Amino acid sequence: MVPYLTIMLKFPLMQNSKYIIRPMIGEDIPQVAEIDREAFPGEWMLRSLSSYQRELDNPLARYLAACTTKEMLAKLNQPTVPQLRFFRGLFHSNSILTRENRPLEYIVGFASLWLMANDAHVTSIAVRGEYRAMGIGEALLISVIELAIRLNADVVTLEVRASNQVAQILYRKYGFHVVGKRLRYYSDNGEDALLMNTDSVTSASFQSCFQRLKKDHVQRHKEISSQLV
């Protein structure tokens, strides 16, 4: 088994909090499903919640979760926290987690990829609304690219909505370029998807740019530290 990537993150807007990007585990599924539903509401209605566990068991799939323990401890002091309860039915989204069964980690974002031959295909990157524009989404992108490199992928690919200019700007920054279009790809509104690829992630030119961008990300978020395990 190829080792996973772990990054310790401390963000300036959440003083003294630690964010960890780590492999997703089964206990994360309710919170990841909640983020998925928030970020991709039209697409989420087509997903079976049990599919997350199947994805975790799939040797070709990798899921990463960005989480914090201290933020969740603060939420434990609140009387109720709306969450999505996984094992109580397909659409019981208004269930309340009790003080006894709340998780000890609060998931703020996740990313996933599929390894297909030499292609690492990024299937999702999502961050809770209140945690966006804090560098977490970019850190997740860095993490999946590094994971793809460690899995011996040659290129990284993804689809993005044609209207999602913010995401496209980030992807272009990290060396993705448009190589095609999937017409009416998104089932919720029939929007087209742009197919974006990197050049070879093992090439000297890609590695030089990627390492510079990682360094710049750390400099812009000085509380961020990274560690490979």
C-alpha positions in Angstrom: 0.0 0.0 0.0 1.4 3.4 -1.0 1.6 5.6 2.1 -0.8 8.5 2.4 -0.1 12.2 2.7 -0.7 14.0 6.0 -0.5 17.8 6.3 -0.8 19.7 9.6 -2.5 23.0 9.0 -2.9 26.0 11.3 -4.9 28.8 9.9 -4.7 32.5 11.0 -8.5 33.0 11.1 -8.9 30.0 13.5 -6.3 30.9 16.0 -4.6 27.8 17.7 -6.7 25.4 15.7 -5.1 22.5 13.8 -6.4 21.3 10.5 -5.2 17.9 9.3 -5.5 16.6 5.8 -5.6 12.8 6.2 -7.1 9.7 4.6 -10.8 9.6 5.1 -12.2 6.9 7.4 -15.6 5.4 7.7 -16.5 7.6 10.7 -16.1 10.6 8.5 -18.9 9.6 6.1 -21.8 11.5 7.7 -19.9 14.8 7.7 -18.4 14.3 4.2 -21.8 13.5 2.9 -23.1 16.7 4.5 -20.3 18.8 2.8 -21.0 17.0 -0.5 -24.6 17.9 -0.3 -23.8 21.5 0.4 -21.2 21.9 -2.3 -23.0 19.8 -5.0 -26.7 19.9 -4.1 -28.0 18.8 -7.5 -25.5 16.0 -7.9 -25.8 14.8 -4.3 -29.4 13.7 -4.8 -28.2 11.1 -7.2 -25.7 9.6 -4.7 -26.4 6.6 -2.4 -24.9 7.3 1.0 -23.6 3.7 1.1 -21.5 4.5 -1.9 -19.1 6.4 0.2 -18.1 3.2 2.1 -17.8 1.4 -1.2 -15.5 4.1 -2.4 -13.4 3.8 0.7 -13.1 0.0 0.1 -12.2 0.6 -3.6 -8.4 0.1 -4.1 -8.5 2.5 -7.0 -10.1 5.4 -5.1 -8.6 7.7 -2.5 -10.4 10.1 -0.2 -8.8 12.8 1.9 -10.5 14.7 4.7 -9.5 18.1 6.1 -10.5 18.2 9.8 -10.0 20.0 13.0 -10.4 18.7 16.6 -10.5 22.0 18.4 -13.4 23.4 16.4 -15.4 20.3 17.1 -14.7 20.6 20.8 -16.1 24.1 20.7 -19.3 22.8 19.0 -19.7 20.1 21.7 -20.5 22.9 24.1 -23.6 23.8 22.0 -26.8 22.1 22.9 -27.4 20.8 19.4 -25.5 20.6 16.1 -27.4 19.8 12.9 -25.7 16.9 11.1 -26.5 14.3 8.5 -26.9 10.9 10.2 -25.7 8.2 7.9 -27.1 5.0 9.1 -30.7 6.2 9.7 -32.0 6.3 6.1 -31.3 7.9 2.8 -32.7 11.4 3.3 -32.9 12.0 7.1 -30.8 15.2 6.7 -32.5 16.9 9.7 -31.3 14.5 12.3 -29.5 15.9 15.4 -26.4 14.3 16.7 -26.5 14.0 20.5 -23.6 14.9 22.8 -22.8 11.2 23.2 -22.5 10.3 19.5 -20.9 13.4 18.0 -17.5 12.8 16.3 -14.4 14.1 18.0 -13.2 15.7 14.7 -15.0 18.3 12.7 -14.6 17.8 8.9 -14.3 21.1 7.0 -13.5 19.7 3.5 -12.6 16.7 1.5 -11.1 15.6 -1.8 -11.1 12.4 -3.8 -9.4 10.9 -6.8 -9.6 7.7 -8.9 -6.4 6.1 -10.1 -6.9 4.8 -13.7 -3.8 3.5 -15.3 -1.4 6.5 -15.3 -4.2 9.0 -14.8 -5.2 10.3 -11.4 -8.7 11.7 -11.9 -9.8 14.2 -9.2 -13.5 13.5 -8.7 -14.2 16.0 -5.9 -12.8 18.9 -3.9 -15.2 20.6 -1.5 -15.0 22.8 1.5 -17.7 23.9 3.9 -19.1 27.4 3.0 -17.8 29.1 6.2 -14.3 27.7 5.7 -13.8 28.8 2.1 -11.3 31.5 1.0 -9.0 30.3 3.9 -6.5 28.2 1.8 -8.1 24.9 2.7 -9.3 24.2 -0.8 -5.9 25.0 -2.3 -4.3 22.8 0.4 -6.6 19.9 -0.6 -5.6 20.4 -4.3 -1.9 20.4 -3.3 -2.6 17.2 -1.3 -4.3 15.3 -4.1 -1.6 16.3 -6.6 1.1 15.1 -4.2 -0.9 11.9 -3.6 -1.2 11.3 -7.3 2.6 11.7 -7.6 3.2 9.2 -4.8 0.8 6.8 -6.6 3.0 7.0 -9.7 0.4 8.8 -11.8 1.7 10.6 -14.9 -1.1 13.1 -15.3 -3.9 14.5 -13.1 -7.3 15.2 -14.7 -10.6 16.7 -13.6 -13.9 18.1 -14.7 -15.1 21.5 -13.7 -18.3 23.4 -14.5 -17.9 25.8 -17.4 -19.3 28.6 -15.2 -17.0 28.0 -12.3 -14.4 30.6 -13.0 -13.0 30.6 -9.5 -12.1 26.9 -9.6 -10.7 27.2 -13.1 -8.4 30.0 -12.1 -7.0 27.8 -9.2 -6.6 24.8 -11.5 -4.8 26.8 -14.2 -2.5 28.2 -11.5 -1.5 24.6 -10.8 -0.8 23.6 -14.4 -4.2 22.3 -15.5 -5.3 23.3 -19.0 -8.5 22.7 -20.9 -8.3 19.7 -23.3 -12.0 19.1 -24.0 -15.6 19.7 -23.1 -18.3 17.3 -21.9 -21.6 18.6 -23.2 -24.5 18.7 -20.7 -22.4 16.8 -18.2 -24.1 18.0 -15.0 -27.5 16.4 -14.5 -28.9 19.1 -12.3 -29.0 21.8 -14.9 -27.4 20.3 -18.0 -24.3 22.5 -17.8 -21.2 21.6 -19.7 -18.0 20.5 -18.0 -14.6 21.4 -19.1 -12.1 18.6 -19.0 -8.7 19.8 -17.6 -5.4 17.9 -17.6 -1.9 18.6 -16.2 1.2 17.9 -18.2 3.3 15.0 -16.8 3.5 15.6 -13.0 6.9 13.9 -13.0 8.4 16.4 -15.5 11.1 18.8 -14.3 9.0 21.8 -15.4 5.9 20.7 -13.6 7.8 19.8 -10.4 9.6 23.2 -10.4 6.3 25.1 -10.7 4.5 22.9 -8.3 7.1 23.2 -5.6 7.2 27.0 -6.0 3.5 27.2 -5.6 3.5 25.0 -2.5 6.2 27.3 -1.0 4.2 30.3 -1.9 1.1 28.8 -0.3 3.0 28.3 3.0 4.3 31.9 2.9 0.8 33.3 2.4 -0.6 31.1 5.3 2.3 31.2 7.7 0.5 29.0 10.3 0.5 26.1 7.8 3.0 23.4 8.3 3.2 20.2 6.2 4.5 16.7 7.0 4.6 13.6 4.9 4.2 10.2 6.6 
